Amino acid sequence: MIILQVVVFFSTCDAVDFHYMLLSEFQWSPYSQFEEELKQMFLKCKTFRLHGNMKQEDRRITFSAFKTEKSALLVSTDVAARGLDFPKVRCIIQYDSPGEASEYVHRVGRTARLGERGESLLFLQPIEVDYLQDLEKHGVSLTEYPLLKVIDSFPLHSQMHRVKKFVSLESHPWVVSLQRELESYISAEPKIKKQAKDAFCSWVRAYTAHRGDLKQIFMVKKLHLGHVAKSFALREQPSLVGKTFQNQSKKRKRDLKQKQKGLFKKRKVASKT
């Protein structure tokens, strides 16, 4: 049996819980031979989760169980990026970018242990490509591998033999079919729909928390939040996030006015003296 252990890093505990629930419970219900073949390619290994909001004993059990599996997927926050030894991990997927380049190095360090080979994949949106320059400053050099190329590298069968090459990732039949199935599943399941909304909200909050120069790269105002919502298989953007940002914007404006008033008063006092 091929040993294939994969760790996927997310930015928040809610995102880990959502993807773990989705991968564990989602059942594809194909209605064509084409989609039946896609179903056969869907995840067929055990899935585990790990994050800081779990009890210490639950984290220990998860860690031990994952290590013993020949083929397994672990979805995790950065709680797994340091101090844990996964000798059989062959691939690290950073679905969400780390906050700092040092965290990138720690995440990647979970693979290629004890002289073994390993691979690492980092997902970036087009507006985030400047992050590569920040990594290069820390001696990390990456090679671009377009997602469409990954999808087109899968074995082609039946109808896919007759499908022409697609320029747009969003129009690829595999992507369209899977997106449709995921959205239908989540809209019909209140529990996981709530988890998707929580994950979306926490992801946006985490996106705004980048520090230093990274704030100029990871800017929420550059994002299409409706598209971000679809990445959590939500058909509509949760309104709570919009209200949250409106409230934060109003608070910043109030704080700025108060600060300006304070400076104005100081100037008046200074001019009188």
Contacts in CASP RR format, 6 or more apart in sequence:
PFRMAT RR
TARGET T0000
AUTHOR 0000-0000-0000
METHOD contacts of the structure
MODEL  1
MIILQVVVFFSTCDAVDFHYMLLSEFQWSPYSQFEEELKQMFLKCKTFRL
HGNMKQEDRRITFSAFKTEKSALLVSTDVAARGLDFPKVRCIIQYDSPGE
ASEYVHRVGRTARLGERGESLLFLQPIEVDYLQDLEKHGVSLTEYPLLKV
IDSFPLHSQMHRVKKFVSLESHPWVVSLQRELESYISAEPKIKKQAKDAF
CSWVRAYTAHRGDLKQIFMVKKLHLGHVAKSFALREQPSLVGKTFQNQSK
KRKRDLKQKQKGLFKKRKVASKT
1 70 0 8 1.000
1 71 0 8 1.000
2 70 0 8 1.000
2 71 0 8 1.000
3 70 0 8 1.000
3 71 0 8 1.000
3 88 0 8 1.000
3 90 0 8 1.000
4 45 0 8 1.000
4 70 0 8 1.000
4 71 0 8 1.000
4 90 0 8 1.000
4 91 0 8 1.000
5 66 0 8 1.000
5 69 0 8 1.000
5 71 0 8 1.000
5 72 0 8 1.000
5 73 0 8 1.000
5 74 0 8 1.000
5 86 0 8 1.000
5 88 0 8 1.000
5 89 0 8 1.000
5 90 0 8 1.000
5 91 0 8 1.000
6 72 0 8 1.000
6 73 0 8 1.000
6 74 0 8 1.000
6 89 0 8 1.000
6 90 0 8 1.000
6 91 0 8 1.000
6 92 0 8 1.000
6 93 0 8 1.000
7 73 0 8 1.000
7 74 0 8 1.000
7 76 0 8 1.000
7 80 0 8 1.000
7 86 0 8 1.000
7 89 0 8 1.000
7 91 0 8 1.000
7 92 0 8 1.000
7 93 0 8 1.000
7 107 0 8 1.000
7 110 0 8 1.000
7 111 0 8 1.000
8 19 0 8 1.000
8 73 0 8 1.000
8 74 0 8 1.000
8 75 0 8 1.000
8 76 0 8 1.000
8 93 0 8 1.000
8 94 0 8 1.000
8 95 0 8 1.000
9 76 0 8 1.000
9 77 0 8 1.000
9 78 0 8 1.000
9 80 0 8 1.000
9 81 0 8 1.000
9 92 0 8 1.000
9 93 0 8 1.000
9 94 0 8 1.000
9 95 0 8 1.000
9 96 0 8 1.000
9 98 0 8 1.000
9 107 0 8 1.000
10 16 0 8 1.000
10 19 0 8 1.000
10 75 0 8 1.000
10 76 0 8 1.000
10 77 0 8 1.000
10 95 0 8 1.000
10 96 0 8 1.000
11 77 0 8 1.000
11 96 0 8 1.000
11 97 0 8 1.000
11 203 0 8 1.000
11 206 0 8 1.000
11 207 0 8 1.000
12 77 0 8 1.000
12 96 0 8 1.000
12 199 0 8 1.000
12 202 0 8 1.000
12 203 0 8 1.000
12 205 0 8 1.000
12 206 0 8 1.000
13 51 0 8 1.000
13 52 0 8 1.000
13 53 0 8 1.000
13 77 0 8 1.000
13 202 0 8 1.000
14 195 0 8 1.000
14 198 0 8 1.000
14 199 0 8 1.000
14 201 0 8 1.000
14 202 0 8 1.000
14 203 0 8 1.000
15 96 0 8 1.000
15 199 0 8 1.000
15 202 0 8 1.000
15 203 0 8 1.000
16 49 0 8 1.000
16 50 0 8 1.000
16 51 0 8 1.000
16 75 0 8 1.000
16 76 0 8 1.000
16 77 0 8 1.000
17 49 0 8 1.000
17 51 0 8 1.000
17 195 0 8 1.000
17 198 0 8 1.000
17 199 0 8 1.000
18 192 0 8 1.000
18 195 0 8 1.000
18 196 0 8 1.000
18 198 0 8 1.000
18 199 0 8 1.000
18 232 0 8 1.000
19 75 0 8 1.000
19 199 0 8 1.000
20 47 0 8 1.000
20 48 0 8 1.000
20 49 0 8 1.000
20 75 0 8 1.000
21 192 0 8 1.000
21 195 0 8 1.000
22 182 0 8 1.000
22 186 0 8 1.000
22 192 0 8 1.000
22 233 0 8 1.000
23 43 0 8 1.000
23 47 0 8 1.000
23 73 0 8 1.000
23 75 0 8 1.000
24 47 0 8 1.000
25 192 0 8 1.000
26 182 0 8 1.000
26 185 0 8 1.000
27 185 0 8 1.000
28 35 0 8 1.000
28 38 0 8 1.000
28 39 0 8 1.000
28 42 0 8 1.000
28 181 0 8 1.000
29 181 0 8 1.000
30 36 0 8 1.000
30 38 0 8 1.000
30 39 0 8 1.000
32 159 0 8 1.000
33 158 0 8 1.000
33 159 0 8 1.000
34 158 0 8 1.000
34 159 0 8 1.000
34 160 0 8 1.000
34 173 0 8 1.000
34 177 0 8 1.000
35 177 0 8 1.000
35 181 0 8 1.000
37 157 0 8 1.000
37 158 0 8 1.000
37 160 0 8 1.000
38 174 0 8 1.000
38 177 0 8 1.000
38 178 0 8 1.000
41 154 0 8 1.000
43 73 0 8 1.000
45 69 0 8 1.000
45 71 0 8 1.000
45 72 0 8 1.000
45 73 0 8 1.000
46 69 0 8 1.000
46 71 0 8 1.000
46 72 0 8 1.000
46 73 0 8 1.000
47 72 0 8 1.000
47 73 0 8 1.000
47 74 0 8 1.000
47 75 0 8 1.000
48 62 0 8 1.000
48 65 0 8 1.000
48 66 0 8 1.000
48 72 0 8 1.000
48 73 0 8 1.000
48 74 0 8 1.000
48 75 0 8 1.000
49 62 0 8 1.000
49 74 0 8 1.000
49 75 0 8 1.000
49 76 0 8 1.000
50 59 0 8 1.000
50 62 0 8 1.000
50 63 0 8 1.000
50 66 0 8 1.000
50 74 0 8 1.000
50 75 0 8 1.000
50 76 0 8 1.000
50 77 0 8 1.000
50 79 0 8 1.000
50 80 0 8 1.000
51 76 0 8 1.000
51 77 0 8 1.000
51 79 0 8 1.000
52 59 0 8 1.000
52 77 0 8 1.000
52 79 0 8 1.000
54 62 0 8 1.000
59 79 0 8 1.000
62 74 0 8 1.000
63 84 0 8 1.000
66 72 0 8 1.000
66 74 0 8 1.000
66 86 0 8 1.000
67 86 0 8 1.000
67 87 0 8 1.000
67 88 0 8 1.000
74 80 0 8 1.000
74 86 0 8 1.000
78 98 0 8 1.000
78 103 0 8 1.000
78 106 0 8 1.000
78 107 0 8 1.000
80 86 0 8 1.000
80 110 0 8 1.000
81 98 0 8 1.000
81 103 0 8 1.000
81 106 0 8 1.000
81 107 0 8 1.000
81 110 0 8 1.000
82 106 0 8 1.000
84 110 0 8 1.000
85 113 0 8 1.000
86 110 0 8 1.000
86 111 0 8 1.000
86 113 0 8 1.000
87 113 0 8 1.000
87 114 0 8 1.000
87 116 0 8 1.000
89 110 0 8 1.000
89 111 0 8 1.000
89 113 0 8 1.000
89 118 0 8 1.000
90 111 0 8 1.000
90 116 0 8 1.000
90 117 0 8 1.000
90 118 0 8 1.000
90 119 0 8 1.000
91 111 0 8 1.000
91 118 0 8 1.000
91 119 0 8 1.000
91 120 0 8 1.000
91 121 0 8 1.000
92 107 0 8 1.000
92 108 0 8 1.000
92 109 0 8 1.000
92 110 0 8 1.000
92 111 0 8 1.000
92 118 0 8 1.000
92 119 0 8 1.000
92 120 0 8 1.000
92 121 0 8 1.000
93 120 0 8 1.000
93 121 0 8 1.000
93 123 0 8 1.000
94 104 0 8 1.000
94 107 0 8 1.000
94 120 0 8 1.000
94 121 0 8 1.000
94 122 0 8 1.000
94 123 0 8 1.000
95 123 0 8 1.000
96 123 0 8 1.000
96 203 0 8 1.000
96 206 0 8 1.000
97 104 0 8 1.000
97 122 0 8 1.000
97 123 0 8 1.000
97 124 0 8 1.000
97 128 0 8 1.000
97 131 0 8 1.000
97 218 0 8 1.000
98 104 0 8 1.000
98 107 0 8 1.000
99 210 0 8 1.000
99 211 0 8 1.000
99 214 0 8 1.000
100 211 0 8 1.000
100 214 0 8 1.000
101 134 0 8 1.000
101 135 0 8 1.000
101 137 0 8 1.000
101 138 0 8 1.000
101 140 0 8 1.000
102 138 0 8 1.000
104 122 0 8 1.000
104 135 0 8 1.000
104 138 0 8 1.000
104 140 0 8 1.000
105 138 0 8 1.000
105 140 0 8 1.000
107 120 0 8 1.000
108 120 0 8 1.000
111 118 0 8 1.000
111 119 0 8 1.000
111 120 0 8 1.000
112 118 0 8 1.000
121 145 0 8 1.000
122 142 0 8 1.000
123 147 0 8 1.000
124 131 0 8 1.000
124 132 0 8 1.000
125 223 0 8 1.000
127 217 0 8 1.000
127 219 0 8 1.000
127 222 0 8 1.000
127 223 0 8 1.000
128 217 0 8 1.000
128 218 0 8 1.000
130 216 0 8 1.000
130 217 0 8 1.000
131 214 0 8 1.000
131 217 0 8 1.000
131 218 0 8 1.000
132 142 0 8 1.000
134 213 0 8 1.000
134 214 0 8 1.000
134 217 0 8 1.000
135 141 0 8 1.000
135 142 0 8 1.000
147 169 0 8 1.000
148 166 0 8 1.000
148 169 0 8 1.000
148 172 0 8 1.000
151 169 0 8 1.000
151 172 0 8 1.000
151 174 0 8 1.000
151 175 0 8 1.000
152 165 0 8 1.000
154 174 0 8 1.000
156 163 0 8 1.000
159 173 0 8 1.000
160 173 0 8 1.000
163 173 0 8 1.000
166 172 0 8 1.000
166 173 0 8 1.000
169 175 0 8 1.000
170 176 0 8 1.000
179 230 0 8 1.000
179 233 0 8 1.000
182 233 0 8 1.000
183 230 0 8 1.000
183 233 0 8 1.000
183 234 0 8 1.000
183 235 0 8 1.000
185 192 0 8 1.000
185 233 0 8 1.000
186 192 0 8 1.000
186 193 0 8 1.000
186 196 0 8 1.000
186 233 0 8 1.000
186 234 0 8 1.000
187 193 0 8 1.000
187 235 0 8 1.000
193 234 0 8 1.000
196 232 0 8 1.000
196 233 0 8 1.000
196 234 0 8 1.000
197 232 0 8 1.000
197 234 0 8 1.000
197 238 0 8 1.000
197 240 0 8 1.000
199 232 0 8 1.000
200 228 0 8 1.000
200 229 0 8 1.000
200 232 0 8 1.000
200 234 0 8 1.000
200 237 0 8 1.000
200 238 0 8 1.000
200 241 0 8 1.000
201 238 0 8 1.000
201 240 0 8 1.000
201 241 0 8 1.000
201 244 0 8 1.000
203 228 0 8 1.000
203 232 0 8 1.000
204 220 0 8 1.000
204 225 0 8 1.000
204 228 0 8 1.000
204 241 0 8 1.000
205 244 0 8 1.000
207 218 0 8 1.000
207 220 0 8 1.000
207 223 0 8 1.000
208 218 0 8 1.000
208 220 0 8 1.000
210 217 0 8 1.000
210 218 0 8 1.000
220 245 0 8 1.000
225 237 0 8 1.000
225 241 0 8 1.000
225 242 0 8 1.000
226 236 0 8 1.000
226 237 0 8 1.000
228 237 0 8 1.000
229 235 0 8 1.000
229 236 0 8 1.000
229 237 0 8 1.000
229 238 0 8 1.000
END
